[in-house]
Amino acid sequence: MEITVYRVYSKYLRERFGEKVYKLPISLPLTCPNRDGCVGKGGCIFCGEEGGSFENLPNILSVKEQVEKNKDYISKRYKAKKFISYFQNFTNTYLPLEDFKRYVEEAIVEGVVGISISTRPDCISDDYLEYLAKLKEERDLEITLELGLQTVNYHTLKKINRGHSLAEFIDAVIRCKRYGIRSCVHLILNLPWDNMEDVIENAKVLSALAVDEVKLHALYIVKNTKLGEMYEEGQVELISKEEYKERVITFLEYLDQNIIVQRIIGRAPEENTLFVNWNESWWKIRDEIVEEMEKRNSKQGIKCNYLNGKALKGK
């Protein structure tokens, strides 16, 4: 279905590069500072052993092998010619800088027009950004840091054992802008400790910071995690699918219309999970949200009237 109620990522890429662009996922043998004791142990309470990369090729393959294998498959299936190499799992800028450089440069093969790098807000520093800015100019690449925030509610960040607060996120976005690196923010809109006010504040903070992109997903609960134990013991209660849809619509209404939306609900593995997307397909829930927004005559940004001196506008 053609989506016109929010800024769709695939449409942006087509306009930017002149044709459809596909992501090539990459998995590295790494961890994050919230697991190895640097800022915490055990990781976020929802994070499983795969770190969000359940569809990736095994990381025993080199970066170039992963990129070439995925590129070959996608090229043949979709006649694709342009790609984004996507470092997907865990905290990629937690690598030593020289290792990070080597992996990134290995991912730049023929047809790659961009690099996306998943990381944490507290693992962004000038050294890494300076390197990425230089690479962007030298190789004519679009480079995006995908920042796992999950929520602007710093009380909830503590509950999920995130290991950083809101301040680190704000600092990371400001630094990305200083070096001309794009930012994409990951949010979970149905964390058990967040309500609709938090959803609206998520949109407001991202809009005020003028981030480039956002990824929304519904919380899925993995077995053998702290959150999984809490869920099985009845310590947490998840909102209904209808409430999630309402939260997404509200978020989009308050989100600046210039921010690109990579997705409004994510995919998740059914195996080894206790809860995934209310046992429905992600695309069905997405279509229901879009249809409801069309029915209401709602669009991204229609309630984004709070920036640039809101109190002065009524004078």
N, C-alpha and C positions, 0 to 999 in steps of 0.2 A: 504494500500500500504506500502511496505517496504521502509523506508527512509534511504538513505545512504549519502545524501549531507550535513547533519549536525548531531551533536551528540544528539541523541534522548533520552529524559528523561526516557521513559518506558524501553528502552533497557539497559540504565545504571542501573536501579533498578533491572532488571532481572539478570544482570551480578553480581550485588552487593549482592543480596539476594537469588539467585538461582531459582527464580520464579517470576511471575508477582505480583506486589505490588499495592494496591489500597489506595487512600486517603479517609479518613473519615472526612468530613467537620464538624466543630464545630463553633457555634455562641455564643458569650458571651454578656451579657448586659453591654456594655461599650461604650466609646466614644473615642475621640482623642483630643490632646492638641490644635489642630487647630479649634476645635469647641467650647470648653468650656472656651476660653479666655486666656489660658495659653500662647500660642504663637499667637493665632488669633481667630476670630469668623467666623462662617459660613462655615468653611471647605474649601477644594479645590473647585474651581468653577464647577468641573464636578461631584462631589460626591453627590450621592443621600442619602436618609435616611437609606438605607440598608447597606451602606458601602462596597459594593462589594460582598455581600453574599446572592444573591437573591434565590439560590437553597437550602439554609440551612433549617434544622428543626428549629422550634421556640426556642428562647433562654430561654423560661420559663421552658424548660426541663433541667435537670442537665446535666453536661458534660458527665457523665457516661451513662445517658439515651440516649443522642444523639449518642455517640460512639457505644453503643450496638445496637441501632436501625439501624443505617447505616451499621454496621458490619453484622448484621443478614441479611439485605436485599442483600448486595453485596455478601456475602458468598453463599447464596442460588442461586443467579442469575448467578454468575461467578465461583462458586466453589473456591472462594478466601480463602487464609489461612494467608496471611501477609498484614499488613496495616500500613499506616502512619496517625496518628491523626493530623488533620490540623486545627489550630485556624485561621480562615479565615477573619473575619470581623474587620474593624477598627484597633485600635492600641493596641495589646494585652500586650505589655510590658509597657503600660501606667498604668496598674493596680498596686496597692500597691504590693510590693514584696511578702508578705505572701499570699495574695489572688492569685497572679500569680502562686506561687508554688502549692497551693491547687488545682487549676484548671488543671495544667499540670499533676500532679500526678494522678488525677482522670481519665485522658485520657489514661493512660497506662494500658490497659487490655490485656488479652491473645491474642497473634497474632500481637500486635503492635510492629513494629521494628524501628519506627522513629516518630519524632515529627517535624512538620513544623509550624512556628509561624509568622503570618503577623504582621508587625509593621512599624514604621517610623525610619529613620536614626537618628533623634534627640531623640529617646526614647531607645537608647542602652547604657547601663552603665555597669561598671565592676561588680557591685553587682548581676545583672541579669545573666551576662555571667558566672560568677564564679559558680553560682547555676546550670546553664545549663551544664557546663563542668563537674561538679561533678555528676550530674544526668546521663549524657552520659556514664561516666565510670562505675558507680554503676549498671546501668540497661542495659548496652550494647545497647544503642540507637544511631541512626543517627539523629542529631538535626540540623535543618536548620532554619535560620531566613530569612524570605522573606521581603526584604526591598523595600518599595515603593519609588522609585526615580522619575520615569517618564521621566526625561531628565537630561543631564549634563549641559544644557544651563541655567545658573543661572538667566538670564534675563527672560526666559520663566517660571522658577520656581516662580519668583515673580508675573508674570502675572496670573498664575493659582492659586495664593494665597496658595502656598504650605506650607509656614511657616518655611522653612529651606532652606539653600543654598547647594552648592556642598560640602563644607567643612565638614558638619555634616555627609554626606554620606561616604566620604573618611575615616573619623574617625571611623564610625561604622564598615566598612569592615576590617580595620586594627585591631580593637579590637576583632572582631569575630575570625580572624586568630590567634590572640594571645592566645585565649582560645580553639582553635580547633573546633569552631562552624562553620558550613557551611553557606555560604551566597548565596541567590538567589535574583536577582535584577529585579524589575518590570519596564518596559519601555513602553511608548506610542510613537510610531514612527510617528504619524501623528498629533501631536499637531500643531495648526494653526500658531504658531510663530517660529516653527523649520523648517530648510531646510536640504538638503542632507549633508551639512557640519556638522550639528549637529548630524545627524545619524551616520556619520563616527566617530565623536568624542565620541559618546556614546560607540561604539565598542572599540575604543582605550583606553578610561578610564577604562572600565571593564576589558579589557585584561591586562593593566598595573597593575591593582590592583589584578589580578588573582582571580576574584570572581569565585565561584564554578558553579553557574547556572544563567540562565537568563530566564525571561518570557516576551515575546513581546505581545502587544495587540494593536488593532486599537481603537482609541477614539470612544466611543459611548456617545451619548448626551441624558441625562435624563431630562424629563419634570420637571418643578418647581425647576431648579437649575440656578445659575448665568450663566453658560455656555449655558443652554437651552434658557434663555432669550436673550442672545447675538446672538445665532444662529437664533432664530425666528425674531430678528430685523435686520438680515443681517450684523451683526458686525464681524462675523467670517466666513471664507470660508474653507471648507475641501478639501483635495486633492482627486484625483480620485482613484479608486481601482487599476488601472494600476500603478499609482505613488506609492501607498502603497506597492505593490508587489516589485517594483524596490527598494524601501527603505529597505525592509526586505532582499532582495538579497544582496544589498550593505553592510548592517550591518553585515550579516553573513560572507561575504567575508573578512571583516576587523577584525572579532572576532577570538580570539585565539581558535585554534581547540580543546583545552582541556576543554573549558567551555561547560557545558551541557545545552542544550536548552529545557526548559520545554514546550514551545509552541511558535509559530510564529504569531498566531492570536487567540484572545480569543472569548469565547461565551458570549452572552449578552441577557438579556430579551427583547423580542419584545414589550411587554406591557410597558406602561409608558415611552417610549423612543421616541425621535424625529429622531434619526439616529442610525442605527446599521449595521455595516459591509456591507454597500452599498446594503442592502436588499438581501444579498446572505448568504448561509450557511457558517459557519466558515471553515468546512472541505473542501468545494469546493475551497475556496480561498487558503487554505493551499496546497491542491493538485496542484493547478495551479502554485504556487510558486516553489514547488518541481520539477514539470515537466519542468518549465523554467530553473531552475538551471541545471537540467540534460541535457537539450538541449544545454546549453551554456558550458557544461563541467565545471561548477562552483562548488565550495565546500566551506564549512566553513573554514576560515583561510588562503585562498590562497593569500590574500593581507595583512596578518599580518606579515609585514616585518619591522616594525617601532620600535620594542623594542630592548634592549641590544645594544645601540650605532649604530643607523641607519646610521649616517654620517660616521662611520668608515668602514662600509661594502663596500664602493666604492673605498677605498684606495688600 
